[in-house]
Amino acid sequence: MFRGLQRFRSVPLLLHKYVARDRSTNTVLMRTREDLNKCERIIVKLGSAVVTRENGDGLALGRLASVIEQISELHYQGKQVILVSSGAVAFGRQRLINQLLMGQSVRQTLRDINKHQLVINPRACAGAGQSGLMSLYEAMFAQYGIPCAQVLITKPDFTKPDSRRLLRSTLSDLLTMNIVPILNENDVVTNESDSKYGRINLNDNDSFAAALSVELDVELLILLSNVDGIYTAPPDEPNSRLIETFNPQSMMEVKFGGKSNVGRGGMSSKCAAAMWAVENQVSVVIANGMRSGSTIKDIVAGKKVGTFFSLESSDGPSVETQAHMARLGGRALAALPADKRAKIITNLSELLLKESNSILNANTLDLEAAKDTLSAHNIARLRLTKDKLKTLSDGLRLIAQSAHSTTDQVLRRMQIAPDMILQLKTVPIGVLLVIFESRPDALPQVAALSIASGNGLLLKGGKEAWHTNNTLFNLVTRALEEYCPPTAIQLINTREEVADLLKMNQFIDLIIPRGSSQLVKSIQEAAGSIPVMGHAEGICHVYIDKDCDMHKARRIVVDSKCDYPAACNSMETLLIHRSHLDSKVFQKIIEDLKQNSVKINVGPRLAMLLPVSPQPVESFSTEFGSLECNVEVVDSLQDAVQHIHTYGSGHTDVIITEDSDAAKQFTASVDSACVFHNCSSRFSDGYRFGLGAEVGISTSRIHARGPVGIQGLLTTKWILIGDGQTVEEFTAGENRKEFTFEELPLLEEEEEESSASSAEHSETASDKASDAQQKELPH
């Protein structure tokens, strides 16, 4: 139980110096979670549900042990912690019930007595339980070498100035002597009437804890209960959502449930107490104290746990609200007819050119701010030009053209039995979360692909492109709002950690990270139950075969490395067949690379064959992202393939050869997403593949691989149309029906004949579906 004992034995006792502070001038409200680690004085309030067992009888010793351990750790960090605890009534009830059962006759004891039906005065329970509860706390804190003291308070104590003064003085002395005060309302003499402290009614331990926090200049009040925080509705309701930051406006969207079964308060009373404390300069977090782990320490460390209360209105909706809106908006987008989705994308492509000056002005602000903090290749990713915007616009037009053949496409039709037609159709994946760094041009590309495929979208860009991203996102919103709720696509601009976004599996269906290998790896490791599409590294190879054309080889190698070194499809390792070491091919290619300022690292096998060994290779698994590459010699095509499989990342690999058999063997053997013959690795790109753009390049083997365009953002849905059939008819009886499993044309003949004339009716139906989806959206 006391697993932290040994950790604290060697820690010297810290003396806290308490200085009375003027709350009106000196106490500063912690405005963000990140500020909570600065708190020096903390109140932890344990709700009845946290302290007691599930059945209400007795104490939950395991949970209490965890709480005491965490408070002890904070104590030895120099924090002053006050514990406000419920539980005396529950503990006393258990003791009195046992006493009653022991006093019964044998005949009474043998009866089937339900001890939960025994009615005992709660005041008597409190009287019997307070001493036992305090003894338990003393024993637990003693394991960490920390003394504690019990302080019982009543409502009148807060209404009398002298009582409040004495309370402050007593608690100040206890804290100065490194004693943890344990406070509780004296339930033995409490009454049901409310007392006032300022504008708050003192009617339960939540209000007592709030009043104490204000009276004692506490900086952080932690209210632990049996739920994760404040929800928009009772947590068991289907669409209830956790509110991670609660401000006065949040009251408008909250529907409270009933009170706790074991305590006097409920979530409404906790909210009222918390908001009153925040108004009086006390930071408040409501969290779940029944979960295993380090809830209290995580809160003090600034981690996103529970509901954080703030007086400040947020600049926009919370991340959770944005994700929810993207879900609803995405459904409305999916219901739009294809020609309207295509029109949205076309409008966006036109806006990129029309508003190019405002885009480039915003980009200049980002470049100026980043010039001293970003590397050269990241500056190259961040920079936009007129030519880049023109290429972007052209790519979006290609996406618009392909929007007509995306969703609702029949991939398979089968008659599984008479009057039973089974269809397999394409549908959007749902909501995408795309995280990208230093690449503002990714924003309109990904937005267009999302619109074409009917997916809701959450965009999380890097702070280094803040101005550019916001300017581009405003253009996306303008393009959307004529046909669809613009909430279908959301730009996340808060200070939320990416780790928090990765927890929202109820809203997000696919994560696509675009950026450094470090970013992609961290997302893949932290994503949990949400699928991640992407590649960790772009380690691309170019192999010059023995039967190559020297002029092709020189142009391809230089382009693969130097055209855009920061790209993931840039060459990182050049493999050269041994036969070229004594020819002009090797000499000319090395000269070409040096003329383009490429730093060359020589592999160990090549170094042994050279008279003077230049810079050796440190690793063949490095993605340089700059004008640097490795060069190694191989003995054969099979040797090159083996090297690629050993060190490559499965992204893009190239063979340069005039031997068609060698080319076929290479393209068949190399297990990468893209394998090229006699062309630059830089062609591994959604735009150059005719996809218009890409959301990223996937090296995964499931769902999508290589540059991912619209098709990679679709999944399928089975639709079965019957006429009253049941499974029983196919499994039993003399007249048992048989399956036919007859493949059918994707489009019935009469549908083909009438497809043109029915287009208008189809569009009308889609409009109605879109209208229905838009009614789901919050105004």
C-alpha positions in Angstrom: 0.0 0.0 0.0 2.7 2.4 1.0 4.9 1.9 -2.0 6.5 5.4 -1.9 7.9 4.9 1.7 11.6 4.3 0.7 11.6 7.1 -1.7 11.0 9.7 1.0 13.0 8.3 3.9 16.2 10.2 2.9 14.4 13.5 2.1 15.1 16.1 4.8 12.1 17.8 6.4 11.4 21.1 4.6 10.3 24.1 6.5 7.7 26.2 4.7 7.7 29.9 5.3 4.1 31.2 5.2 3.7 34.8 4.4 0.2 36.2 4.5 -0.8 37.7 1.2 -3.2 40.4 0.3 -5.6 38.6 -2.1 -6.7 41.8 -3.7 -3.2 42.7 -4.9 -0.7 39.9 -4.7 -2.5 36.6 -5.5 -2.4 35.9 -9.2 -4.9 33.6 -10.8 -3.3 30.9 -12.9 -4.6 31.5 -16.3 -3.5 28.3 -18.0 -2.9 24.7 -16.9 0.8 25.3 -17.6 0.9 27.8 -14.8 -0.4 25.3 -12.2 3.1 24.0 -11.4 3.9 27.4 -9.9 1.2 26.9 -7.2 2.6 26.9 -3.6 -0.5 26.3 -1.6 -3.1 23.7 -2.7 -6.3 22.3 -1.3 -7.2 18.7 -2.3 -10.9 17.9 -1.6 -11.9 14.3 -1.6 -15.5 13.7 -2.4 -17.6 11.0 -0.7 -17.5 8.8 -3.8 -13.7 8.9 -3.8 -13.3 8.1 -0.1 -15.9 5.3 0.2 -16.3 1.9 -1.4 -18.7 1.4 -4.2 -21.4 0.0 -1.9 -21.1 3.0 0.4 -19.9 0.9 3.4 -16.4 1.6 4.6 -13.4 3.3 3.0 -11.6 2.7 -0.3 -8.2 2.1 1.2 -6.4 1.6 -2.1 -7.6 4.9 -3.5 -6.8 6.7 -0.2 -3.3 5.2 -0.2 -2.6 6.6 -3.7 -3.9 10.1 -2.7 -1.7 10.2 0.4 1.3 9.1 -1.6 0.8 11.9 -4.1 0.2 14.6 -1.4 3.3 13.4 0.3 5.3 13.8 -2.9 4.0 17.4 -3.3 4.8 18.0 0.4 8.4 17.1 -0.2 8.5 19.3 -3.3 7.9 22.3 -1.0 4.1 22.6 -1.7 1.8 23.3 1.2 -1.2 20.9 0.9 -4.4 21.0 2.8 -6.7 18.0 2.7 -10.5 18.4 2.9 -11.9 15.0 3.3 -15.4 13.4 3.4 -15.8 9.9 4.6 -16.5 10.1 8.4 -20.2 9.1 8.0 -19.3 6.1 5.8 -16.6 4.9 8.1 -18.7 5.4 11.1 -21.7 3.6 9.5 -19.5 0.6 8.9 -18.4 0.6 12.6 -21.9 1.0 14.0 -23.4 -1.7 11.7 -20.7 -4.1 12.9 -21.5 -3.2 16.5 -25.2 -3.7 16.0 -24.7 -7.1 14.4 -22.4 -8.2 17.2 -25.1 -7.2 19.8 -27.8 -9.3 18.2 -28.9 -12.7 19.5 -27.8 -15.9 17.7 -31.3 -16.3 16.2 -31.3 -12.7 14.8 -27.8 -13.2 13.4 -28.8 -16.4 11.6 -31.6 -14.5 9.8 -30.9 -13.1 6.3 -30.3 -9.5 7.4 -29.6 -6.9 4.8 -27.3 -4.4 6.6 -28.1 -1.8 3.9 -31.6 -1.7 5.2 -30.4 -0.7 8.7 -31.2 3.0 9.4 -28.6 4.8 11.5 -28.6 8.5 12.3 -25.8 10.1 10.0 -24.7 12.3 13.0 -24.1 9.2 15.0 -22.2 7.7 12.1 -20.1 10.9 11.9 -19.3 10.8 15.6 -18.2 7.1 15.4 -16.3 7.7 12.2 -14.3 10.9 12.7 -11.8 9.4 15.1 -11.3 6.3 13.1 -10.9 8.2 9.8 -8.3 10.5 11.4 -6.4 7.5 12.9 -6.2 6.0 9.4 -4.9 9.2 7.9 -2.3 9.5 10.7 -1.1 6.0 10.0 -0.8 6.6 6.3 1.0 9.9 6.5 3.3 8.4 9.1 4.7 6.0 6.5 6.2 9.1 4.8 7.4 10.8 7.9 4.7 13.5 7.7 2.5 14.5 10.7 -1.1 15.5 10.2 -3.7 17.3 12.3 -7.5 17.2 12.3 -9.5 20.4 12.1 -13.3 20.2 12.3 -15.2 23.2 11.1 -18.9 24.2 11.1 -20.9 26.7 9.1 -20.9 29.4 11.8 -17.1 29.4 11.8 -17.3 31.2 8.4 -19.9 33.7 9.5 -17.9 35.1 12.4 -14.8 37.2 11.7 -13.1 36.1 15.0 -13.6 32.4 14.1 -12.1 32.9 10.6 -9.1 34.8 12.1 -8.5 31.9 14.5 -8.9 29.4 11.7 -6.4 31.2 9.5 -3.9 31.5 12.3 -4.2 27.8 13.3 -3.8 26.5 9.7 -0.9 28.9 9.1 0.9 27.5 12.2 0.3 23.9 11.1 1.6 24.5 7.6 4.7 26.3 8.9 5.5 23.3 11.0 5.2 21.0 8.0 2.0 19.4 9.3 -0.7 18.5 6.8 -4.1 19.8 8.0 -7.0 17.5 7.4 -10.3 19.4 7.4 -13.9 18.3 7.5 -17.2 19.7 8.3 -18.3 18.6 11.8 -21.2 16.4 10.7 -22.0 15.6 14.3 -23.5 19.1 14.9 -24.2 20.2 11.3 -27.7 21.2 10.3 -29.5 21.3 6.9 -29.8 25.1 6.7 -27.4 26.9 4.6 -25.0 29.6 5.7 -23.5 32.3 3.6 -19.8 33.1 3.0 -19.7 36.0 0.7 -22.0 35.0 -2.2 -21.6 31.3 -1.7 -23.9 29.0 0.2 -22.1 26.6 2.6 -24.1 23.5 2.0 -21.5 20.7 1.4 -17.8 20.0 1.4 -17.4 21.5 -2.1 -18.5 24.9 -0.9 -16.5 24.5 2.3 -13.4 23.8 0.3 -14.0 26.8 -2.0 -14.6 29.0 1.1 -11.4 27.7 2.7 -9.4 28.3 -0.5 -10.4 31.9 -0.6 -9.9 32.4 3.2 -6.4 30.8 3.2 -5.0 32.4 0.0 -4.8 29.1 -1.7 -3.7 29.1 -5.3 -5.1 25.8 -6.5 -8.2 23.9 -5.4 -8.5 20.3 -6.7 -12.0 18.8 -6.3 -11.9 15.0 -6.8 -15.1 13.1 -7.6 -16.2 10.0 -9.4 -16.4 11.5 -12.9 -13.6 12.9 -15.2 -14.8 16.5 -14.9 -17.7 18.6 -16.1 -19.6 17.2 -19.1 -22.1 18.9 -21.3 -24.7 16.4 -20.0 -24.6 13.5 -17.6 -21.7 11.3 -18.7 -23.8 8.3 -19.5 -25.8 10.2 -22.1 -24.8 9.4 -25.8 -23.6 12.9 -26.9 -22.2 14.0 -23.6 -18.7 15.6 -24.0 -16.1 16.5 -21.4 -15.4 20.2 -21.1 -11.7 20.5 -20.6 -11.7 24.3 -20.0 -14.8 25.7 -18.2 -15.6 29.4 -18.3 -18.8 31.4 -17.6 -20.1 30.8 -21.1 -19.8 27.1 -20.6 -22.9 27.2 -18.3 -25.0 27.7 -21.4 -24.1 24.2 -22.8 -24.2 22.1 -19.6 -27.1 20.0 -18.4 -26.5 18.7 -14.9 -27.7 15.3 -13.6 -28.7 14.2 -10.1 -26.7 14.3 -6.9 -24.2 11.8 -5.7 -25.5 8.6 -4.1 -23.0 8.9 -1.2 -22.5 12.6 -0.7 -24.6 15.7 -0.3 -23.4 17.5 -3.4 -23.5 17.0 -7.1 -21.8 18.4 -10.2 -24.0 21.6 -10.1 -22.8 22.4 -6.6 -19.2 21.6 -7.7 -19.5 24.0 -10.6 -21.0 26.8 -8.5 -18.2 26.4 -5.9 -15.5 26.3 -8.5 -16.7 29.4 -10.4 -17.0 31.3 -7.1 -13.4 30.3 -6.1 -12.1 31.3 -9.6 -13.8 34.7 -9.3 -11.8 35.1 -6.1 -8.5 34.4 -7.7 -8.3 30.6 -6.9 -7.5 28.2 -9.8 -9.8 25.1 -9.8 -9.7 21.7 -11.4 -12.4 19.1 -11.1 -11.2 15.6 -11.8 -11.8 11.9 -11.3 -10.2 10.7 -8.0 -11.2 7.1 -8.6 -8.9 6.3 -11.4 -5.6 4.6 -10.8 -2.5 6.7 -11.5 -1.3 10.1 -10.4 -4.2 12.4 -11.0 -3.2 15.0 -8.3 0.4 15.2 -9.5 -0.6 15.4 -13.1 -2.9 18.3 -12.4 -0.2 20.2 -10.5 2.2 19.4 -13.4 -0.1 21.1 -15.8 -1.2 18.0 -17.7 -4.7 18.0 -19.2 -6.6 16.1 -16.6 -10.2 16.9 -15.7 -11.9 20.3 -16.1 -9.9 23.4 -15.6 -11.9 26.5 -14.6 -11.1 29.9 -16.1 -12.8 33.3 -16.1 -11.4 34.1 -19.6 -13.6 33.5 -22.6 -11.7 31.4 -25.1 -10.7 32.9 -28.4 -12.7 30.2 -30.1 -14.4 26.8 -29.5 -12.5 24.1 -27.7 -10.6 21.4 -29.6 -13.3 18.9 -28.6 -16.0 21.2 -29.9 -14.1 21.7 -33.2 -13.7 18.0 -33.6 -17.4 17.5 -33.0 -18.3 20.2 -35.5 -16.0 18.6 -38.0 -17.9 15.4 -37.6 -21.3 17.0 -38.2 -20.0 19.3 -41.0 -18.2 16.3 -42.7 -21.5 14.5 -42.9 -23.1 17.5 -44.6 -20.2 17.7 -47.0 -20.5 14.0 -47.8 -24.1 14.5 -48.7 -23.4 17.2 -51.2 -23.6 16.2 -54.9 -20.2 15.7 -56.5 -20.6 18.8 -58.8 -21.0 21.1 -55.8 -18.0 19.6 -54.0 -16.0 20.2 -57.3 -17.3 23.8 -57.4 -16.0 24.4 -53.9 -12.5 23.2 -54.9 -12.6 25.2 -58.1 -13.5 28.3 -56.1 -10.6 27.7 -53.8 -8.2 27.3 -56.6 -9.3 30.7 -58.0 -9.0 32.3 -54.6 -5.4 31.2 -54.3 -4.5 33.3 -57.3 -6.9 36.1 -56.6 -5.6 36.6 -53.1 -1.9 35.7 -53.8 -0.7 39.1 -52.5 -2.3 38.7 -49.1 -1.0 35.1 -48.9 2.5 36.1 -49.7 2.4 39.1 -47.3 1.3 36.7 -44.5 4.1 34.3 -45.5 6.7 37.1 -45.3 5.7 37.7 -41.7 6.3 34.0 -40.9 9.6 33.9 -42.8 10.8 37.0 -40.9 9.9 35.5 -37.5 11.5 32.2 -38.4 14.7 33.3 -40.0 16.7 32.8 -36.8 15.0 29.7 -35.5 14.5 27.4 -38.5 17.0 25.5 -40.5 17.6 26.3 -44.1 15.6 23.3 -45.4 12.7 24.2 -43.1 12.8 27.8 -44.3 12.5 26.4 -47.9 9.4 24.4 -46.9 7.9 27.4 -45.3 8.4 29.8 -48.2 5.6 30.4 -50.7 6.1 32.0 -54.1 3.8 33.0 -57.0 5.0 29.9 -58.9 4.1 27.7 -55.9 0.7 29.2 -55.7 0.1 28.7 -59.4 1.2 25.1 -59.1 -1.2 24.7 -56.1 -4.1 26.2 -58.0 -3.5 23.9 -61.0 -3.4 20.9 -58.6 -6.7 21.9 -57.1 -8.3 22.0 -60.5 -7.2 18.4 -61.1 -8.7 17.4 -57.7 -12.0 19.2 -58.7 -12.2 17.1 -61.9 -11.8 13.9 -60.0 -14.4 14.8 -57.4 -17.1 13.4 -59.7 -15.8 9.8 -59.2 -15.1 9.5 -55.5 -17.9 8.8 -53.1 -21.0 6.6 -53.7 -19.2 4.7 -56.5 -20.4 1.1 -56.8 -17.4 -1.3 -56.7 -19.3 -4.5 -56.7 -22.9 -5.8 -57.2 -24.0 -9.3 -56.4 -27.3 -11.1 -56.2 -26.7 -13.3 -53.1 -30.2 -14.8 -53.4 -33.4 -14.1 -55.4 -34.6 -10.6 -54.6 -31.5 -9.8 -52.6 -28.9 -7.4 -54.1 -25.6 -6.7 -52.3 -23.6 -3.6 -53.2 -20.2 -2.4 -52.2 -19.9 1.4 -52.4 -17.2 4.0 -51.7 -17.8 6.3 -48.7 -15.7 8.9 -46.8 -13.5 7.7 -44.0 -15.1 10.3 -41.6 -12.9 12.9 -39.9 -9.2 13.3 -40.7 -6.6 14.9 -38.5 -3.7 16.2 -40.5 -0.7 17.5 -38.6 1.9 19.3 -40.7 5.1 21.4 -40.1 6.5 24.3 -42.0 4.4 23.5 -45.1 1.6 26.0 -45.5 1.0 24.8 -49.0 -0.2 21.5 -47.5 -3.3 23.3 -46.1 -5.2 24.0 -49.3 -4.0 20.7 -50.8 -5.3 18.6 -47.9 -8.5 20.7 -47.7 -9.3 20.1 -51.3 -8.7 16.4 -51.0 -10.9 16.3 -48.0 -13.7 18.2 -49.7 -13.5 16.0 -52.8 -13.7 12.8 -50.7 -16.4 14.2 -48.4 -14.4 14.0 -45.2 -14.5 16.3 -42.2 -11.0 17.7 -41.5 -9.0 19.0 -38.5 -5.8 20.8 -39.5 -3.0 21.3 -37.0 -0.2 23.4 -38.5 3.1 24.5 -37.1 3.3 27.8 -35.2 6.1 28.9 -37.6 3.4 29.2 -40.3 0.7 30.8 -38.2 0.0 33.9 -40.4 0.1 31.9 -43.7 -2.0 29.1 -42.4 -4.7 31.5 -41.1 -4.8 33.4 -44.3 -5.1 30.2 -46.4 -7.7 28.8 -44.0 -9.9 31.9 -44.4 -9.9 31.2 -48.1 -11.0 27.6 -47.5 -13.8 28.9 -45.3 -14.9 31.4 -48.0 -15.0 28.6 -50.6 -17.0 26.3 -48.4 -19.7 28.6 -47.0 -21.6 29.0 -50.3 -22.5 25.3 -50.4 -21.7 23.7 -47.1 -21.2 24.5 -43.4 -17.6 25.8 -43.2 -17.3 23.9 -39.9 -16.6 20.8 -41.9 -12.9 21.9 -41.9 -11.3 23.3 -38.8 -8.0 24.9 -38.1 -6.6 24.1 -34.6 -4.9 27.3 -33.4 -5.0 26.7 -29.7 -2.0 25.8 -27.5 -3.3 22.2 -27.2 -0.7 19.5 -27.3 -0.8 17.1 -30.1 -1.1 14.3 -27.5 -4.5 15.7 -26.5 -5.7 15.5 -30.1 -4.6 11.9 -30.3 -7.0 10.9 -27.5 -10.2 12.0 -29.4 -10.9 8.6 -31.0 -14.7 9.4 -30.7 -14.3 12.1 -33.3 -11.1 11.3 -35.4 -11.0 8.4 -37.7 -7.5 8.8 -39.3 -4.4 10.7 -38.5 -2.0 11.9 -41.2 1.2 13.5 -40.0 3.3 15.5 -42.5 6.7 16.7 -41.5 9.9 15.6 -40.0 10.6 11.9 -39.2 10.6 12.9 -35.5 7.1 14.3 -35.8 5.8 11.2 -37.7 7.4 8.8 -35.3 6.0 10.6 -32.2 2.5 10.6 -33.7 2.7 6.9 -34.6 3.9 6.0 -31.0 1.2 8.2 -29.3 -1.8 7.6 -31.5 -3.3 4.8 -29.5 -6.4 3.4 -31.1 -6.6 5.9 -34.0 -5.0 4.7 -37.2 -2.0 6.7 -38.5 -1.1 6.9 -42.2 2.3 8.1 -43.1 6.0 7.4 -43.3 8.6 7.8 -40.6 11.5 8.6 -43.0 12.1 9.1 -46.7 15.4 7.3 -47.3 15.3 7.0 -51.1 18.0 5.3 -53.2 19.1 5.7 -56.8 21.0 2.7 -58.2 23.1 3.1 -61.3 23.2 -0.3 -63.0 26.1 -1.5 -65.1 24.2 -1.0 -68.4 23.2 2.7 -67.9 23.1 5.7 -70.1 25.6 8.2 -68.6 23.7 11.3 -69.6 20.5 10.0 -68.1 22.3 8.9 -65.0 23.9 12.4 -64.5 20.6 14.3 -64.9 18.6 11.9 -62.8 21.0 11.8 -59.9 21.4 15.6 -59.7 17.6 16.1 -60.0 16.9 13.5 -57.3 19.3 15.1 -54.8 19.3 18.8 -55.7 15.9 19.8 -57.1 14.4 20.0 -53.5 16.7 18.5 -50.9 14.2 19.0 -48.1 11.6 16.8 -49.7 11.0 13.3 -48.4 11.4 12.0 -52.0 14.9 13.4 -52.3 17.8 10.9 -52.9 19.7 10.1 -49.7 21.9 7.2 -51.0 23.5 6.7 -54.4 24.4 3.1 -55.2 26.8 2.6 -58.1 27.7 -0.7 -59.8 31.4 -1.6 -59.3 32.0 -1.6 -63.1 31.7 2.2 -63.2 34.5 3.0 -60.8 37.0 3.1 -63.6 34.7 4.8 -66.0 33.6 8.4 -66.7 30.2 7.7 -65.2 31.4 7.6 -61.6 33.8 10.6 -62.1 31.2 12.8 -63.8 28.4 12.1 -61.3 30.7 12.9 -58.3 31.8 16.2 -60.1 28.1 17.1 -60.7 27.2 16.6 -57.1 30.2 18.7 -55.9 29.3 21.5 -58.3 25.9 21.6 -56.7 27.5 21.9 -53.2 26.4 18.4 -52.2 28.3 17.0 -49.2 29.3 13.4 -50.1 29.7 10.7 -47.5 31.5 7.5 -48.7 30.4 4.0 -47.8 32.9 1.5 -46.3 33.1 -0.7 -49.4 33.7 2.3 -51.7 36.3 3.7 -49.2 38.4 0.6 -49.5 38.6 1.0 -53.3 39.6 4.7 -53.3 43.2 5.9 -52.9 42.1 8.7 -50.5 39.0 8.2 -48.3 36.8 11.2 -48.0 34.1 11.8 -45.3 32.9 8.3 -44.2 29.2 7.4 -43.9 27.9 7.6 -40.3 24.6 5.9 -41.1 22.8 4.6 -44.2 19.5 5.2 -42.4 19.7 9.0 -42.1 17.3 11.3 -43.9 19.4 14.4 -44.5 16.8 16.7 -45.9 19.7 18.9 -47.2 22.5 18.9 -49.8 24.1 15.8 -48.4 24.1 12.2 -49.4 25.8 8.8 -49.1 27.6 7.0 -51.9 28.3 3.3 -51.9 29.5 0.7 -54.4 27.6 -2.6 -55.0 28.6 -5.7 -56.9 25.3 -6.5 -58.6 21.6 -5.7 -59.0 20.9 -8.2 -56.2 23.4 -6.5 -54.0 21.7 -3.2 -54.6 18.3 -4.6 -53.7 19.7 -6.2 -50.6 21.2 -2.8 -49.5 17.8 -1.1 -50.1 15.9 -3.6 -48.1 18.5 -3.3 -45.3 18.6 0.5 -45.0 15.6 1.8 -46.9 12.3 3.1 -45.5 10.1 1.7 -48.3 9.5 5.2 -49.8 10.9 5.6 -53.3 13.8 3.8 -55.0 15.2 4.2 -58.6 17.1 2.1 -61.0 19.0 3.7 -64.0 19.6 1.1 -66.7 19.1 0.3 -70.4 18.6 -3.4 -69.6 14.9 -3.9 -69.6 15.2 -7.3 -67.9 17.3 -5.7 -65.1 14.7 -3.0 -64.8 11.8 -5.6 -64.5 13.8 -7.5 -61.9 14.5 -4.4 -59.9 10.9 -3.1 -59.9 9.6 -6.5 -59.0 12.1 -7.1 -56.2 12.3 -3.8 -54.4 9.6 -3.7 -51.7 8.9 0.0 -51.6 5.8 2.1 -52.1 7.3 3.7 -55.3 9.8 2.0 -57.6 11.0 3.9 -60.7 13.0 3.1 -63.8 15.1 5.8 -65.5 13.4 8.8 -63.8 14.0 11.0 -60.8 12.8 10.0 -57.4 11.2 13.5 -57.2 8.4 12.2 -59.3 7.0 10.4 -56.2 4.4 13.1 -55.6 0.6 13.3 -55.8 0.5 16.2 -58.2 3.0 14.5 -60.6 1.0 11.3 -60.4 -2.1 13.1 -61.6 -3.8 13.0 -58.2 -3.9 16.8 -58.1 -2.3 16.7 -54.7 -1.6 14.4 -51.8 -2.3 14.3 -48.1 1.0 12.5 -47.7 3.0 9.6 -48.8 2.3 6.3 -47.0 4.8 3.5 -46.6 2.1 1.4 -44.8 1.0 -1.8 -46.4 -2.6 -1.4 -45.4 -5.3 0.7 -47.1 -3.1 3.1 -49.0 0.5 3.2 -50.2 2.6 5.8 -51.9 1.3 9.3 -52.6 -2.2 9.3 -51.1 -4.8 11.2 -53.1 -8.6 11.1 -53.0 -8.9 7.3 -53.3 -6.8 6.8 -50.2 -9.3 8.9 -48.2 -12.2 6.6 -49.0 -13.4 3.4 -47.4 -16.3 1.2 -48.3 -19.8 0.4 -47.1 -21.9 -2.7 -47.9 -25.6 -2.2 -48.8 -28.0 -5.1 -48.9 -31.4 -4.7 -50.3 -33.9 -7.5 -49.6 -37.6 -8.3 -49.6 -38.4 -9.7 -46.2 -35.9 -12.5 -46.1 -34.7 -14.1 -42.9 -31.6 -16.2 -42.2 -33.8 -19.0 -40.9 -35.2 -19.5 -44.4 -31.7 -20.4 -45.6 -30.7 -22.8 -42.9 -33.7 -25.1 -42.1 -36.8 -26.8 -43.5 -37.6 -28.8 -46.6 -38.2 -25.6 -48.6 -34.8 -24.1 -47.6 -33.7 -21.3 -49.9 -30.3 -21.4 -51.5 -27.7 -18.6 -52.0 -26.9 -17.8 -55.6 -23.9 -15.4 -55.2 -24.3 -14.2 -58.8 -22.0 -11.3 -59.8 -23.9 -8.5 -61.5 -22.9 -5.5 -63.7 -22.0 -2.5 -61.6 -24.9 -0.6 -63.2 -28.2 -2.1 -64.2 -29.2 -1.7 -67.9 -32.2 0.4 -67.1 -30.0 2.6 -64.8 -27.5 3.1 -67.6 -30.3 4.2 -70.0 -31.8 6.6 -67.5 -28.7 7.8 -65.8 -28.6 11.1 -67.8 -32.3 11.8 -67.2 -32.1 11.0 -63.5 -29.2 13.2 -62.8 -31.4 16.1 -61.8 -33.5 13.9 -59.5 -30.3 12.5 -57.9 -29.0 16.0 -57.3 -32.3 17.0 -55.7 -32.1 14.0 -53.4 -28.5 14.9 -52.5 -29.6 18.5 -51.7 -32.3 17.2 -49.3 -29.8 14.9 -47.6 -27.4 17.8 -47.3 -30.1 20.0 -45.8 -30.9 17.2 -43.3 -27.2 17.0 -42.3 -27.0 20.8 -41.9 -29.8 20.7 -39.4 -27.6 18.6 -37.1 -25.1 21.4 -36.9 -25.1 23.9 -34.0 -25.7 27.5 -35.0 
